[in-house]
């Protein structure tokens, strides 16, 4: 599927091309969504540069996702939606940028692309050039990355309150289990955001290095550096979040261990409390003929009294030692 964006009075006009329809020569942004080979060739002809296929994107090494074609730059980066999908192809977008046009190749539905589509159709201040459209997209992507990290930070705060809010409580076992699972989910989210920021940082550095190849001016090159600094700050936030998540996970596991120790302690103390009456019952349960209290009328009540006194005495001893 091809969606072309051509100049109009209010911005860029969105044109969804039917099969076998010629690609407008005035296209500024060409959005290829799961393109067929014919659609890809049409975009290549207009761009004057080869566009990688899905198989090529899947097989290409991470270190080779950024390269130059005659008159164009090819950059494959992961989008913020990577935090919610495990398929690197669905969560990545390939940019083919020249001084006049931008081609995006995607196999998923990144929210950033949808936001860009709305923006370029209603914002006449965006220049009708590929680099200008790319910068508008970069601005959206950086904001989306920041939003994803803020969401992860908010989830972390909720989990921290959930874990430490009421202190150690033997009835919170299920809550701790849920917290550990959610911590793992947030950790995976942050790890994917780290990958996204790394991908974007490399792409921005590559774009800055090859700025003249696609006709970027000094102001635009400086803007690329600004985006790079923003992405690095988000990445540093992700690094700090990793440390916080590791601390909270260790603390949660420690609380679970303390809870288990508390349960073991209770059973141990109860066993010790009932050990003396068990000893008394064992003594008076023996069936020797010459036992002094065997025919004593008050022997039964006496043994019960001794058991009760031993339980109370043992209980008070543990309370005095602050073991209960």
C-alpha positions as CSV (number, residue, x, y, z in Angstrom):
1,X,0.0,0.0,0.0
2,X,1.3,3.5,-0.9
3,X,0.2,6.7,0.7
4,X,1.7,9.8,-1.0
5,X,1.8,13.3,0.5
6,X,1.9,16.1,-2.0
7,X,2.1,19.9,-1.6
8,X,-1.2,21.8,-1.1
9,X,-2.2,25.2,0.3
10,X,-2.8,24.0,3.9
11,X,0.2,21.6,4.1
12,X,0.6,18.2,2.5
13,X,-2.4,16.4,0.8
14,X,-2.7,12.8,1.7
15,X,-3.3,10.6,-1.4
16,X,-4.0,6.9,-0.9
17,X,-3.0,5.3,-4.2
18,X,-4.9,2.5,-5.7
19,X,-3.0,-0.5,-7.2
20,X,-1.4,0.3,-10.6
21,X,-1.8,4.0,-10.0
22,X,1.3,6.1,-10.9
23,X,3.1,7.7,-8.1
24,X,2.8,11.5,-8.2
25,X,6.1,13.2,-9.1
26,X,5.4,16.0,-6.7
27,X,5.3,13.6,-3.7
28,X,7.2,14.9,-0.7
29,X,6.6,12.0,1.6
30,X,5.9,8.5,0.4
31,X,4.6,6.1,3.1
32,X,5.0,2.4,2.1
33,X,2.9,0.1,4.3
34,X,3.8,-3.6,3.8
35,X,4.6,-2.7,0.1
36,X,4.6,-5.1,-2.8
37,X,7.6,-5.4,-5.0
38,X,5.9,-3.3,-7.7
39,X,5.1,-0.5,-5.2
40,X,8.7,-0.6,-3.9
41,X,10.1,-0.3,-7.4
42,X,7.9,2.7,-8.1
43,X,9.2,4.5,-5.0
44,X,12.8,3.5,-5.9
45,X,12.3,5.0,-9.4
46,X,11.1,8.3,-8.0
47,X,13.8,8.4,-5.2
48,X,16.7,7.2,-7.4
49,X,17.8,4.9,-4.5
50,X,17.2,1.3,-3.6
51,X,14.8,0.5,-0.8
52,X,15.4,-2.6,1.4
53,X,12.8,-5.3,1.3
54,X,11.3,-6.9,4.4
55,X,13.7,-9.8,4.2
56,X,16.6,-7.5,3.8
57,X,15.5,-5.5,6.9
58,X,15.2,-8.8,8.8
59,X,18.6,-10.1,7.8
60,X,20.5,-6.9,8.0
61,X,23.0,-6.6,10.9
62,X,22.4,-3.9,13.5
63,X,25.7,-2.2,12.6
64,X,24.6,-2.0,8.9
65,X,21.2,-0.5,9.2
66,X,22.5,2.9,8.4
67,X,24.1,3.4,4.9
68,X,24.2,5.8,2.0
69,X,22.7,5.4,-1.4
70,X,23.5,7.7,-4.3
71,X,21.8,10.9,-3.3
72,X,20.0,9.4,-0.3
73,X,20.4,8.0,3.2
74,X,18.9,4.8,4.3
75,X,18.2,4.4,8.1
76,X,16.3,1.7,9.8
77,X,15.3,2.5,13.4
78,X,13.1,1.1,16.1
79,X,10.1,3.1,17.1
80,X,8.6,3.6,20.5
81,X,5.9,1.0,19.7
82,X,8.8,-1.5,20.1
83,X,8.0,-1.5,23.9
84,X,4.8,-3.3,23.2
85,X,5.7,-5.8,20.5
86,X,8.4,-8.5,20.4
87,X,8.7,-8.4,16.5
88,X,11.6,-6.1,15.5
89,X,10.2,-5.8,12.0
90,X,6.8,-4.6,13.1
91,X,8.3,-2.1,15.5
92,X,10.9,-0.7,13.1
93,X,10.7,1.9,10.3
94,X,13.1,2.4,7.4
95,X,13.7,6.0,6.3
96,X,15.0,6.7,2.8
97,X,15.9,10.4,2.8
98,X,17.0,12.7,0.0
99,X,17.2,16.5,-0.2
100,X,13.7,16.5,-1.7
101,X,11.7,13.5,-0.5
102,X,11.3,11.1,2.4
103,X,10.2,7.5,2.0
104,X,9.1,5.5,5.1
105,X,8.8,1.7,4.9
106,X,6.9,0.0,7.6
107,X,5.1,-3.2,8.4
108,X,3.4,-2.1,11.6
109,X,1.3,0.8,12.8
110,X,3.5,3.2,14.8
111,X,1.5,5.9,16.5
112,X,4.2,8.4,15.6
113,X,3.5,7.9,11.8
114,X,-0.2,8.5,12.4
115,X,0.5,11.7,14.4
116,X,2.9,12.9,11.6
117,X,0.2,12.3,9.0
118,X,-2.2,14.6,10.9
119,X,0.4,17.2,11.5
120,X,1.7,17.6,7.9
121,X,-1.9,17.8,6.6
122,X,-2.7,20.7,8.8
123,X,0.6,22.6,9.3
124,X,1.5,24.8,6.4
125,X,4.7,25.9,8.2
126,X,6.4,22.6,7.5
127,X,8.5,23.0,4.3
128,X,7.6,20.7,1.4
129,X,10.9,18.9,1.6
130,X,11.9,15.4,2.8
131,X,14.2,16.7,5.6
132,X,11.5,19.0,7.0
133,X,9.0,16.1,7.2
134,X,11.7,13.9,8.8
135,X,12.4,16.6,11.5
136,X,8.7,16.8,12.2
137,X,8.6,13.0,12.7
138,X,11.8,13.1,14.9
139,X,10.1,15.7,17.1
140,X,7.1,13.4,17.5
141,X,9.3,10.3,18.1
142,X,11.3,12.1,20.8
143,X,8.1,13.2,22.6
144,X,6.7,9.7,22.4
145,X,9.9,8.2,23.9
146,X,9.7,10.7,26.7
147,X,6.0,9.8,27.3
148,X,6.8,6.1,27.4
149,X,9.5,6.7,30.0
150,X,7.2,8.9,32.0
151,X,4.6,6.1,31.9
152,X,7.2,3.6,33.1
153,X,8.2,5.9,35.9
154,X,4.6,6.3,37.0
155,X,4.1,2.5,37.0
156,X,7.3,2.2,39.1
157,X,5.9,4.7,41.7
158,X,2.7,2.7,41.9
159,X,4.5,-0.5,42.5
160,X,6.8,1.1,45.1
161,X,3.7,2.2,47.0
162,X,2.1,-1.2,46.6
163,X,5.2,-3.0,48.0
164,X,6.2,-0.6,50.8
165,X,2.8,1.0,51.6
166,X,1.6,-1.3,54.4
167,X,4.9,-2.8,55.4
168,X,5.5,-6.5,56.0
169,X,2.2,-8.4,56.0
170,X,1.7,-12.2,55.7
171,X,-1.5,-11.6,53.8
172,X,0.3,-9.7,51.0
173,X,1.8,-12.8,49.4
174,X,-0.4,-12.5,46.4
175,X,0.3,-8.8,46.2
176,X,4.0,-9.5,46.2
177,X,3.6,-12.0,43.4
178,X,1.7,-9.5,41.3
179,X,4.2,-6.8,42.0
180,X,7.1,-9.0,40.9
181,X,5.3,-9.9,37.6
182,X,4.5,-6.2,37.0
183,X,8.1,-5.2,37.8
184,X,9.3,-7.7,35.1
185,X,6.9,-6.1,32.6
186,X,8.1,-2.6,33.4
187,X,11.7,-3.8,33.2
188,X,11.1,-5.2,29.7
189,X,9.4,-2.0,28.7
190,X,12.4,0.0,29.9
191,X,14.9,-2.4,28.2
192,X,13.0,-2.0,24.9
193,X,13.1,1.8,25.3
194,X,16.8,1.6,25.9
195,X,17.1,-0.3,22.5
196,X,14.9,2.4,20.8
197,X,17.0,5.2,22.2
198,X,20.2,3.5,21.1
199,X,18.8,3.0,17.6
200,X,17.7,6.6,17.4
201,X,21.1,7.9,18.7
202,X,23.0,6.0,16.0
203,X,20.6,7.2,13.3
204,X,20.9,10.8,14.4
205,X,24.7,10.6,14.6
206,X,24.7,9.1,11.0
207,X,22.4,11.8,9.8
208,X,24.5,14.6,11.3
209,X,27.7,13.0,9.7
210,X,26.1,12.9,6.3
211,X,24.1,16.2,6.5
212,X,25.5,17.6,3.3
213,X,24.6,14.6,1.3
214,X,20.9,15.3,1.8
215,X,21.3,19.1,1.7
216,X,20.9,19.9,5.4
217,X,22.0,23.5,6.4
218,X,23.8,24.5,9.6
219,X,20.6,25.2,11.5
220,X,19.2,21.8,10.5
221,X,22.5,20.0,11.5
222,X,22.3,21.8,14.9
223,X,18.7,20.6,15.3
224,X,19.8,17.1,14.6
225,X,22.3,17.4,17.5
226,X,19.6,18.8,19.7
227,X,17.4,15.7,19.0
228,X,20.5,13.6,19.8
229,X,20.9,15.2,23.2
230,X,17.2,14.7,23.9
231,X,17.5,11.0,23.1
232,X,20.6,10.6,25.2
233,X,18.8,12.2,28.2
234,X,15.9,9.8,27.7
235,X,18.4,6.9,27.5
236,X,20.0,8.1,30.8
237,X,16.6,8.2,32.3
238,X,16.1,4.6,31.2
239,X,19.5,3.6,32.8
240,X,18.4,5.2,36.1
241,X,15.1,3.4,35.9
242,X,16.9,0.1,35.4
243,X,18.7,0.7,38.7
244,X,15.5,1.6,40.5
245,X,13.7,-1.4,39.2
246,X,16.6,-3.6,40.3
247,X,16.4,-2.1,43.8
248,X,12.6,-2.5,44.0
249,X,12.8,-6.1,42.8
250,X,15.5,-7.0,45.4
251,X,13.4,-5.3,48.1
252,X,10.3,-7.2,47.0
253,X,12.1,-10.5,47.0
254,X,13.6,-9.6,50.4
255,X,10.1,-8.9,51.8
256,X,8.9,-12.2,50.5
257,X,11.8,-13.9,52.2
258,X,11.1,-12.1,55.5
259,X,7.4,-13.1,55.2
260,X,8.4,-16.8,54.8
261,X,10.9,-16.5,57.7
262,X,8.1,-15.0,59.8
263,X,5.8,-18.0,59.0
264,X,8.6,-20.4,59.8
265,X,9.3,-18.6,63.1
266,X,5.6,-18.8,64.2
267,X,5.5,-22.5,63.6
268,X,8.8,-23.0,65.4
269,X,7.6,-21.0,68.5
270,X,4.3,-22.8,68.5
271,X,6.1,-26.1,68.5
272,X,8.3,-25.0,71.4
273,X,5.3,-23.7,73.3
274,X,3.5,-27.1,73.1
275,X,6.6,-29.1,73.7
276,X,6.4,-29.1,77.6
277,X,2.7,-30.2,77.7
278,X,3.6,-32.9,75.2
279,X,6.3,-34.1,77.5
280,X,4.0,-34.1,80.5
281,X,1.3,-36.1,78.6
282,X,4.0,-38.5,77.4
283,X,5.1,-39.1,81.0
284,X,1.6,-39.7,82.4
285,X,0.7,-41.8,79.3
286,X,3.2,-44.5,80.3
287,X,1.6,-47.7,81.6
288,X,4.0,-48.8,84.3
289,X,2.4,-50.6,87.3
290,X,4.2,-48.7,90.1
291,X,3.4,-45.1,88.9
292,X,2.7,-43.1,92.1
293,X,-0.2,-41.0,90.6
294,X,-1.8,-44.0,88.7
295,X,-4.6,-44.4,91.3
296,X,-4.8,-40.7,92.4
297,X,-8.3,-39.3,92.0
298,X,-7.0,-35.8,91.2
299,X,-4.2,-37.0,88.9
300,X,-6.1,-36.2,85.7
301,X,-6.8,-32.6,86.8
302,X,-3.3,-32.2,88.1
303,X,-1.7,-33.2,84.8
304,X,-4.0,-30.9,82.9
305,X,-3.0,-28.1,85.3
306,X,0.7,-28.8,84.8
307,X,0.2,-28.7,81.0
308,X,-1.7,-25.4,81.2
309,X,1.0,-23.8,83.5
310,X,3.8,-25.0,81.2
311,X,2.1,-23.5,78.1
312,X,1.6,-20.2,79.9
313,X,5.1,-20.1,81.3
314,X,6.7,-20.9,77.9
315,X,4.5,-18.3,76.2
316,X,5.5,-15.6,78.8
317,X,9.1,-16.6,78.4
318,X,9.0,-16.0,74.6
319,X,7.1,-12.7,75.1
320,X,9.8,-11.6,77.6
321,X,12.4,-12.4,75.0
322,X,10.3,-10.6,72.4
323,X,10.1,-13.6,70.2
324,X,6.4,-13.4,69.9
